[in-house]
Amino acid sequence: MITIDFSKAQAITKDRLRAERTPLLAAQDVVFQRALESNGDTAAVVAEKQRLRDVTKLVDTCTTLDELRVLSCAAPVVASVVEPVVEPVVEPVVEPIVEGEA
């Protein structure tokens, strides 16, 4: 019978998340530096970097392996940012009937 050491599973998950977030933090560093150079707003970058740092804390709240598996550094989808998909309206082409044509 296979037994799983949950504390080791948590440690492995933290390591996976750290590896996943490393390039994301580096990308945010570039965005932050560019914002500083152009006197832009850095609040969103700071918030995202903090979210990435805090992602490993979520591991401690998990109680099952399934919860550990789904943890990711991917940014959550914000409903207000997602625009609805609008299908284009296609009008039928109606050609006039000319008398004498058949």
N, CA, C and O atoms as a MOPAC input file, in Angstrom:
PM7 MOZYME 1SCF
protein

 N      0.84200 1    -1.18200 1     0.00000 1
 C      0.00000 1     0.00000 1     0.00000 1
 C      0.89200 1     1.25100 1     0.00000 1
 O      1.89100 1     1.32300 1     0.71500 1
 N      0.50500 1     2.21500 1    -0.81000 1
 C      1.26000 1     3.46200 1    -0.90400 1
 C      0.64800 1     4.47000 1     0.05900 1
 O     -0.56400 1     4.68200 1     0.08000 1
 N      1.51300 1     5.08100 1     0.85000 1
 C      1.05600 1     6.14600 1     1.73700 1
 C      1.73900 1     7.44100 1     1.30500 1
 O      2.88100 1     7.43100 1     0.84600 1
 N      1.04200 1     8.52500 1     1.45400 1
 C      1.55800 1     9.82700 1     1.04000 1
 C      1.78800 1    10.68300 1     2.27000 1
 O      0.90300 1    10.85100 1     3.10900 1
 N      2.98900 1    11.21700 1     2.35900 1
 C      3.33800 1    12.13700 1     3.43400 1
 C      2.87300 1    13.52600 1     3.00600 1
 O      3.48600 1    14.15600 1     2.14400 1
 N      1.79600 1    13.99500 1     3.60700 1
 C      1.18300 1    15.25100 1     3.17400 1
 C      2.12200 1    16.43500 1     3.38000 1
 O      2.13000 1    17.35800 1     2.56500 1
 N      2.91000 1    16.42800 1     4.44800 1
 C      3.83700 1    17.54500 1     4.66700 1
 C      4.90400 1    17.58800 1     3.57000 1
 O      5.33400 1    18.67000 1     3.17000 1
 N      5.33400 1    16.41900 1     3.08300 1
 C      6.28300 1    16.39900 1     1.96700 1
 C      5.59700 1    16.86400 1     0.68300 1
 O      6.21100 1    17.54900 1    -0.13500 1
 N      4.33900 1    16.49700 1     0.50500 1
 C      3.58600 1    16.94700 1    -0.66600 1
 C      3.45300 1    18.47200 1    -0.64800 1
 O      3.52500 1    19.11800 1    -1.69400 1
 N      3.26000 1    19.03600 1     0.53000 1
 C      3.17700 1    20.48600 1     0.64900 1
 C      4.51800 1    21.13200 1     0.29700 1
 O      4.55400 1    22.14600 1    -0.40000 1
 N      5.61300 1    20.55100 1     0.77400 1
 C      6.94300 1    21.08800 1     0.47900 1
 C      7.23700 1    21.02000 1    -1.02000 1
 O      7.79700 1    21.95700 1    -1.58800 1
 N      6.86200 1    19.92500 1    -1.64900 1
 C      7.06100 1    19.77500 1    -3.09300 1
 C      6.23500 1    20.81000 1    -3.85200 1
 O      6.70500 1    21.39200 1    -4.83000 1
 N      5.01600 1    21.03300 1    -3.40100 1
 C      4.14500 1    22.01700 1    -4.04900 1
 C      4.72000 1    23.42100 1    -3.90600 1
 O      4.67600 1    24.20400 1    -4.85500 1
 N      5.25500 1    23.74700 1    -2.73900 1
 C      5.87300 1    25.05900 1    -2.54600 1
 C      7.05900 1    25.23100 1    -3.49100 1
 O      7.23500 1    26.29600 1    -4.08200 1
 N      7.86700 1    24.19200 1    -3.63200 1
 C      9.00600 1    24.26000 1    -4.55100 1
 C      8.53900 1    24.45800 1    -5.99200 1
 O      9.13300 1    25.23000 1    -6.74500 1
 N      7.47000 1    23.75500 1    -6.36900 1
 C      6.91900 1    23.89400 1    -7.72500 1
 C      6.42500 1    25.31700 1    -7.96300 1
 O      6.67600 1    25.89700 1    -9.01900 1
 N      5.72800 1    25.87300 1    -6.98500 1
 C      5.20500 1    27.22600 1    -7.12100 1
 C      6.33200 1    28.25500 1    -7.18500 1
 O      6.24800 1    29.22500 1    -7.93900 1
 N      7.38200 1    28.04600 1    -6.39800 1
 C      8.52300 1    28.96900 1    -6.43900 1
 C      9.17600 1    28.95800 1    -7.81600 1
 O      9.53400 1    30.00900 1    -8.34900 1
 N      9.33000 1    27.76200 1    -8.39000 1
 C      9.91600 1    27.65900 1    -9.73200 1
 C      9.00300 1    28.30400 1   -10.77400 1
 O      9.47800 1    28.92600 1   -11.72400 1
 N      7.70400 1    28.15300 1   -10.58900 1
 C      6.73000 1    28.71100 1   -11.52500 1
 C      6.70300 1    30.23800 1   -11.46100 1
 O      6.51600 1    30.90100 1   -12.48100 1
 N      6.88800 1    30.78900 1   -10.27600 1
 C      6.77100 1    32.24000 1   -10.13400 1
 C      8.05300 1    32.99800 1   -10.45800 1
 O      8.00300 1    34.20700 1   -10.68200 1
 N      9.20600 1    32.31800 1   -10.48900 1
 C     10.47500 1    33.00200 1   -10.73200 1
 C     10.46400 1    33.82000 1   -12.02400 1
 O     10.80200 1    35.00300 1   -11.98100 1
 N     10.08900 1    33.24400 1   -13.17600 1
 C     10.07100 1    34.08100 1   -14.38400 1
 C      8.97100 1    35.14200 1   -14.35700 1
 O      9.10900 1    36.19200 1   -14.98500 1
 N      7.89300 1    34.87800 1   -13.64100 1
 C      6.80800 1    35.86100 1   -13.54600 1
 C      7.25100 1    37.07900 1   -12.74400 1
 O      6.92700 1    38.21300 1   -13.09700 1
 N      7.99900 1    36.83900 1   -11.65800 1
 C      8.52500 1    37.95500 1   -10.87000 1
 C      9.54500 1    38.75200 1   -11.67900 1
 O      9.56800 1    39.98200 1   -11.61500 1
 N     10.38500 1    38.05500 1   -12.43700 1
 C     11.37300 1    38.74600 1   -13.27100 1
 C     10.68100 1    39.64100 1   -14.30100 1
 O     11.12800 1    40.75900 1   -14.55500 1
 N      9.60900 1    39.15500 1   -14.88300 1
 C      8.85300 1    39.95500 1   -15.85300 1
 C      8.23200 1    41.17500 1   -15.17900 1
 O      8.20100 1    42.26000 1   -15.76000 1
 N      7.74300 1    40.99700 1   -13.96300 1
 C      7.16300 1    42.12800 1   -13.23500 1
 C      8.22700 1    43.14800 1   -12.85800 1
 O      7.94200 1    44.34400 1   -12.79600 1
 N      9.45900 1    42.68800 1   -12.60500 1
 C     10.55900 1    43.61200 1   -12.32100 1
 C     10.81200 1    44.53800 1   -13.51000 1
 O     11.07100 1    45.72900 1   -13.33800 1
 N     10.73500 1    43.97400 1   -14.71800 1
 C     10.92500 1    44.77400 1   -15.93000 1
 C      9.80900 1    45.80100 1   -16.06000 1
 O     10.06500 1    46.97100 1   -16.34600 1
 N      8.57200 1    45.36300 1   -15.85100 1
 C      7.43100 1    46.27300 1   -15.94500 1
 C      7.54300 1    47.37900 1   -14.89900 1
 O      7.24800 1    48.53900 1   -15.18400 1
 N      7.96800 1    47.02000 1   -13.69300 1
 C      8.12500 1    47.99000 1   -12.61100 1
 C      9.17700 1    49.03000 1   -12.98600 1
 O      8.96000 1    50.23100 1   -12.82000 1
 N     10.32200 1    48.56000 1   -13.49400 1
 C     11.40400 1    49.47600 1   -13.85700 1
 C     10.96800 1    50.43600 1   -14.97000 1
 O     11.28200 1    51.62500 1   -14.92800 1
 N     10.25300 1    49.91600 1   -15.95100 1
 C      9.76700 1    50.77400 1   -17.03700 1
 C      8.78200 1    51.81600 1   -16.51800 1
 O      8.78900 1    52.96400 1   -16.96300 1
 N      7.94200 1    51.41100 1   -15.58000 1
 C      6.97700 1    52.35400 1   -14.99900 1
 C      7.71400 1    53.44400 1   -14.22000 1
 O      7.33700 1    54.61400 1   -14.27800 1
 N      8.75000 1    53.06400 1   -13.50300 1
 C      9.53100 1    54.06300 1   -12.77400 1
 C     10.20200 1    55.05000 1   -13.72000 1
 O     10.22300 1    56.25300 1   -13.46300 1
 N     10.74800 1    54.53300 1   -14.81200 1
 C     11.44900 1    55.38000 1   -15.76800 1
 C     10.51900 1    56.37400 1   -16.44800 1
 O     10.94500 1    57.46100 1   -16.83800 1
 N      9.25500 1    56.00700 1   -16.59000 1
 C      8.30300 1    56.89600 1   -17.25400 1
 C      7.37200 1    57.60000 1   -16.27000 1
 O      6.36000 1    58.18200 1   -16.65900 1
 N      7.73300 1    57.53600 1   -14.99300 1
 C      6.90400 1    58.13700 1   -13.93300 1
 C      5.48500 1    57.60300 1   -13.94600 1
 O      4.54100 1    58.32700 1   -13.62900 1
 N      5.33200 1    56.32900 1   -14.31500 1
 C      4.01600 1    55.70000 1   -14.36200 1
 C      3.60100 1    55.16100 1   -13.00100 1
 O      4.36100 1    55.20200 1   -12.03300 1
 N      2.39500 1    54.66200 1   -12.95600 1
 C      1.84500 1    54.09900 1   -11.72600 1
 C      2.37900 1    52.68100 1   -11.52800 1
 O      2.29600 1    51.85400 1   -12.43600 1
 N      2.91900 1    52.40300 1   -10.36200 1
 C      3.49100 1    51.09600 1   -10.07000 1
 C      2.61900 1    50.27200 1    -9.11900 1
 O      3.00200 1    49.16700 1    -8.73700 1
 N      1.47600 1    50.78800 1    -8.74000 1
 C      0.63900 1    50.10700 1    -7.74600 1
 C      0.21500 1    48.71600 1    -8.19700 1
 O      0.25300 1    47.77200 1    -7.40700 1
 N     -0.18400 1    48.57800 1    -9.44200 1
 C     -0.63200 1    47.27100 1    -9.93600 1
 C      0.51900 1    46.27900 1    -9.96300 1
 O      0.33400 1    45.10100 1    -9.65600 1
 N      1.70500 1    46.75000 1   -10.32700 1
 C      2.87800 1    45.87000 1   -10.36600 1
 C      3.23800 1    45.41400 1    -8.95600 1
 O      3.53800 1    44.24100 1    -8.73300 1
 N      3.20700 1    46.33100 1    -8.02500 1
 C      3.51100 1    45.99800 1    -6.63000 1
 C      2.50500 1    44.97900 1    -6.09900 1
 O      2.88600 1    44.03500 1    -5.40700 1
 N      1.24700 1    45.16100 1    -6.41400 1
 C      0.20900 1    44.23200 1    -5.96000 1
 C      0.40700 1    42.84200 1    -6.56500 1
 O      0.25100 1    41.83400 1    -5.87500 1
 N      0.74800 1    42.79000 1    -7.84600 1
 C      0.96600 1    41.49800 1    -8.50600 1
 C      2.19100 1    40.78900 1    -7.94300 1
 O      2.16900 1    39.57500 1    -7.74200 1
 N      3.24800 1    41.53400 1    -7.68900 1
 C      4.44900 1    40.92200 1    -7.10700 1
 C      4.14400 1    40.36600 1    -5.71200 1
 O      4.63500 1    39.29600 1    -5.35000 1
 N      3.34800 1    41.07800 1    -4.94200 1
 C      2.98400 1    40.58500 1    -3.61200 1
 C      2.11900 1    39.33900 1    -3.71900 1
 O      2.28200 1    38.40400 1    -2.93500 1
 N      1.19400 1    39.31400 1    -4.68800 1
 C      0.35500 1    38.13200 1    -4.89400 1
 C      1.22300 1    36.92200 1    -5.22900 1
 O      0.98400 1    35.82200 1    -4.73300 1
 N      2.22100 1    37.13100 1    -6.06400 1
 C      3.11700 1    36.03500 1    -6.43000 1
 C      3.92900 1    35.56000 1    -5.22100 1
 O      4.16200 1    34.36200 1    -5.05900 1
 N      4.35300 1    36.48900 1    -4.38800 1
 C      5.10300 1    36.09700 1    -3.18200 1
 C      4.21400 1    35.31000 1    -2.21000 1
 O      4.67800 1    34.38400 1    -1.54500 1
 N      2.95500 1    35.68200 1    -2.13900 1
 C      2.04000 1    35.06200 1    -1.17700 1
 C      1.46900 1    33.72800 1    -1.64100 1
 O      0.80500 1    33.04600 1    -0.86000 1
 N      1.70700 1    33.34000 1    -2.88500 1
 C      1.08300 1    32.12400 1    -3.41400 1
 C      1.51500 1    30.87900 1    -2.63600 1
 O      0.74100 1    29.92900 1    -2.52400 1
 N      2.72000 1    30.86700 1    -2.10500 1
 C      3.16100 1    29.69300 1    -1.35200 1
 C      2.42500 1    29.57700 1    -0.00600 1
 O      2.34900 1    28.49100 1     0.56800 1
 N      1.89800 1    30.67200 1     0.48100 1
 C      1.12900 1    30.61900 1     1.73500 1
 C     -0.17500 1    29.84700 1     1.55800 1
 O     -0.72300 1    29.31300 1     2.52300 1
 N     -0.66600 1    29.79000 1     0.33100 1
 C     -1.90100 1    29.04900 1     0.06600 1
 C     -1.72600 1    27.55300 1     0.31600 1
 O     -2.69200 1    26.85500 1     0.62500 1
 N     -0.49800 1    27.06600 1     0.18400 1
 C     -0.22700 1    25.64500 1     0.40600 1
 C     -0.61600 1    25.24700 1     1.82400 1
 O     -1.15200 1    24.16000 1     2.04300 1
 N     -0.35000 1    26.11600 1     2.77700 1
 C     -0.63800 1    25.81000 1     4.17600 1
 C     -2.12800 1    25.72700 1     4.47300 1
 O     -2.52600 1    25.18200 1     5.50300 1
 N     -2.95300 1    26.26200 1     3.58100 1
 C     -4.40200 1    26.20700 1     3.78900 1
 C     -5.02900 1    24.97000 1     3.15700 1
 O     -6.19700 1    24.67100 1     3.40600 1
 N     -4.26400 1    24.25300 1     2.34400 1
 C     -4.78800 1    23.07000 1     1.65200 1
 C     -4.87700 1    21.87900 1     2.59900 1
 O     -4.03500 1    21.70100 1     3.48000 1
 N     -5.90700 1    21.07400 1     2.40100 1
 C     -6.09000 1    19.87900 1     3.23900 1
 C     -6.10800 1    18.59300 1     2.42500 1
 O     -6.10900 1    17.50100 1     2.99300 1
 N     -6.12400 1    18.71100 1     1.09300 1
 C     -6.13400 1    17.51500 1     0.24500 1
 C     -5.09000 1    17.63900 1    -0.85400 1
 O     -4.61800 1    18.73200 1    -1.16700 1
 N     -4.74200 1    16.49700 1    -1.43200 1
 C     -3.79300 1    16.50000 1    -2.54700 1
 C     -4.37700 1    17.20400 1    -3.76700 1
 O     -3.64900 1    17.87100 1    -4.50200 1
 N     -5.66800 1    17.06600 1    -3.98800 1
 C     -6.31000 1    17.73200 1    -5.12100 1
 C     -6.18100 1    19.25500 1    -5.00500 1
 O     -5.96700 1    19.94000 1    -6.00500 1
 N     -6.31000 1    19.77400 1    -3.79500 1
 C     -6.15000 1    21.20900 1    -3.58500 1
 C     -4.72000 1    21.63500 1    -3.89900 1
 O     -4.49900 1    22.70000 1    -4.47600 1
 N     -3.75500 1    20.81100 1    -3.52400 1
 C     -2.35300 1    21.12500 1    -3.82300 1
 C     -2.10000 1    21.11200 1    -5.32400 1
 O     -1.37800 1    21.96300 1    -5.84300 1
 N     -2.68900 1    20.15200 1    -6.01700 1
 C     -2.46200 1    20.00400 1    -7.45900 1
 C     -2.93600 1    21.21800 1    -8.25600 1
 O     -2.30700 1    21.59100 1    -9.24600 1
 N     -4.03000 1    21.83000 1    -7.83500 1
 C     -4.60100 1    22.92000 1    -8.63300 1
 C     -3.97400 1    24.28300 1    -8.33700 1
 O     -4.24900 1    25.25500 1    -9.04100 1
 N     -3.14600 1    24.36300 1    -7.31800 1
 C     -2.50900 1    25.64300 1    -7.02500 1
 C     -1.59900 1    26.04300 1    -8.17300 1
 O     -0.88400 1    25.21800 1    -8.74200 1
 N     -1.64300 1    27.33200 1    -8.50000 1
 C     -0.85500 1    27.83300 1    -9.61300 1
 C     -0.54500 1    29.30800 1    -9.38600 1
 O     -1.23200 1    29.99300 1    -8.62700 1
 N      0.48700 1    29.77800 1   -10.04900 1
 C      0.84200 1    31.19500 1    -9.98800 1
 C      0.09300 1    32.01700 1   -11.02400 1
 O      0.24000 1    33.23800 1   -11.07700 1
 N     -0.69700 1    31.36100 1   -11.83700 1
 C     -1.45100 1    32.07300 1   -12.87200 1
 C     -2.33500 1    33.12900 1   -12.23000 1
 O     -2.93400 1    32.91100 1   -11.17700 1
 N     -2.40100 1    34.25800 1   -12.87800 1
 C     -3.22000 1    35.34900 1   -12.35500 1
 C     -4.68500 1    34.97500 1   -12.40800 1
 O     -5.13900 1    34.40200 1   -13.39800 1
 N     -5.43500 1    35.28900 1   -11.36300 1
 C     -6.86800 1    34.99500 1   -11.38700 1
 C     -7.56400 1    35.86800 1   -12.42900 1
 O     -7.14800 1    37.00000 1   -12.67500 1
 N     -8.59500 1    35.35200 1   -13.02200 1
 C     -9.36700 1    36.09700 1   -14.00900 1
 C    -10.32700 1    37.01400 1   -13.26600 1
 O    -11.11400 1    36.56700 1   -12.43100 1
 N    -10.25400 1    38.28400 1   -13.57900 1
 C    -11.12800 1    39.26500 1   -12.95100 1
 C    -12.31400 1    39.48700 1   -13.86800 1
 O    -12.15500 1    39.80500 1   -15.04700 1
 N    -13.48900 1    39.31800 1   -13.32300 1
 C    -14.70800 1    39.38000 1   -14.13400 1
 C    -14.87400 1    40.72300 1   -14.83300 1
 O    -15.36900 1    40.77100 1   -15.95800 1
 N    -14.47300 1    41.80200 1   -14.19500 1
 C    -14.66600 1    43.11400 1   -14.80200 1
 C    -13.71900 1    43.35600 1   -15.97300 1
 O    -13.96100 1    44.24000 1   -16.79500 1
 N    -12.64500 1    42.57900 1   -16.05300 1
 C    -11.68000 1    42.74900 1   -17.12600 1
 C    -12.07500 1    41.93200 1   -18.35100 1
 O    -11.75700 1    42.29900 1   -19.48200 1
 N    -12.75700 1    40.84500 1   -18.12100 1
 C    -13.13500 1    39.95800 1   -19.21800 1
 C    -14.31700 1    40.55500 1   -19.95200 1
 O    -15.36200 1    40.83700 1   -19.36700 1
 N    -14.12600 1    40.74100 1   -21.24200 1
 C    -15.19900 1    41.30600 1   -22.03900 1
 C    -16.04500 1    40.18400 1   -22.63000 1
 O    -15.51100 1    39.14200 1   -23.01000 1
 N    -17.33600 1    40.38300 1   -22.71000 1
 C    -18.18000 1    39.33200 1   -23.28100 1
 C    -17.89600 1    39.14700 1   -24.76100 1
 O    -17.54800 1    40.09300 1   -25.46800 1
 N    -18.04700 1    37.93900 1   -25.20400 1
 C    -17.87000 1    37.64000 1   -26.61700 1
 C    -19.16200 1    38.00100 1   -27.33700 1
 O    -20.23800 1    37.51100 1   -26.99500 1
 N    -19.04000 1    38.85500 1   -28.32600 1
 C    -20.20800 1    39.29200 1   -29.07600 1
 C    -20.07400 1    38.74500 1   -30.49600 1
 O    -19.12300 1    39.05200 1   -31.21600 1
 N    -21.03500 1    37.94400 1   -30.86700 1
 C    -21.04100 1    37.37500 1   -32.21200 1
 C    -21.46200 1    38.45500 1   -33.19300 1
 O    -22.40600 1    39.19900 1   -32.92600 1
 N    -20.76800 1    38.55300 1   -34.33600 1
 C    -21.17000 1    39.56200 1   -35.32100 1
 C    -22.52700 1    39.20900 1   -35.92800 1
 O    -22.86200 1    38.04200 1   -36.13100 1
 N    -23.27700 1    40.24100 1   -36.20200 1
 C    -24.58700 1    40.04800 1   -36.81700 1
 C    -24.38800 1    40.02400 1   -38.32300 1
 O    -23.88500 1    40.98000 1   -38.91200 1
 N    -24.78400 1    38.93300 1   -38.93000 1
 C    -24.64900 1    38.80000 1   -40.37900 1
 C    -26.02800 1    38.96100 1   -40.99300 1
 O    -26.93100 1    38.15400 1   -40.77100 1
 N    -26.16200 1    40.01700 1   -41.76600 1
 C    -27.43400 1    40.29100 1   -42.43100 1
 C    -27.50400 1    39.45200 1   -43.70400 1
 O    -26.51400 1    39.35100 1   -44.42900 1
 N    -28.64700 1    38.85600 1   -43.98300 1
 C    -28.76700 1    38.09100 1   -45.22600 1
 C    -28.73000 1    39.02600 1   -46.43600 1
 O    -29.26900 1    40.13200 1   -46.40700 1
 N    -28.09900 1    38.56300 1   -47.46600 1
 C    -28.01500 1    39.36100 1   -48.68600 1
 C    -29.27400 1    39.10600 1   -49.50600 1
 O    -29.56500 1    37.97400 1   -49.89100 1
 N    -30.00200 1    40.16700 1   -49.76300 1
 C    -31.22900 1    40.06800 1   -50.54500 1
 C    -31.02500 1    40.86100 1   -51.81800 1
 O    -30.86600 1    42.08200 1   -51.79800 1
 N    -31.03300 1    40.13900 1   -52.92500 1
 C    -30.85700 1    40.82000 1   -54.20100 1
 C    -32.23900 1    41.12900 1   -54.77400 1
 O    -33.16100 1    40.31900 1   -54.67500 1
 N    -32.36700 1    42.30300 1   -55.36800 1
 C    -33.67300 1    42.66400 1   -55.94700 1
 C    -33.97400 1    41.79700 1   -57.16700 1
 O    -33.08500 1    41.41700 1   -57.92900 1
 N    -35.24200 1    41.50600 1   -57.31800 1
 C    -35.67100 1    40.73000 1   -58.49000 1
 C    -35.99900 1    41.70800 1   -59.59000 1
 O    -36.82700 1    42.60500 1   -59.42700 1
 N    -35.34900 1    41.52300 1   -60.68700 1
 C    -35.58300 1    42.40300 1   -61.83900 1
 C    -36.49100 1    41.65700 1   -62.79900 1
 O    -36.23400 1    40.50100 1   -63.13700 1
 N    -37.57700 1    42.33400 1   -63.24700 1
 C    -38.51400 1    41.70200 1   -64.16700 1
 C    -37.83000 1    41.38000 1   -65.47600 1
 O    -37.04900 1    42.17600 1   -65.99600 1
 N    -38.12200 1    40.23700 1   -65.99100 1
 C    -37.55200 1    39.82600 1   -67.23800 1
 C    -36.39300 1    38.84600 1   -67.04800 1
 O    -35.96900 1    38.19200 1   -68.00100 1
 N    -35.88800 1    38.74700 1   -65.84000 1
 C    -34.82900 1    37.76900 1   -65.57200 1
 C    -35.45700 1    36.51200 1   -65.02700 1
 O    -36.36300 1    36.55300 1   -64.19400 1
 N    -34.96300 1    35.40900 1   -65.50700 1
 C    -35.48300 1    34.15700 1   -64.96700 1
 C    -34.43500 1    33.09200 1   -65.01200 1
 O    -34.68700 1    31.96100 1   -64.59800 1

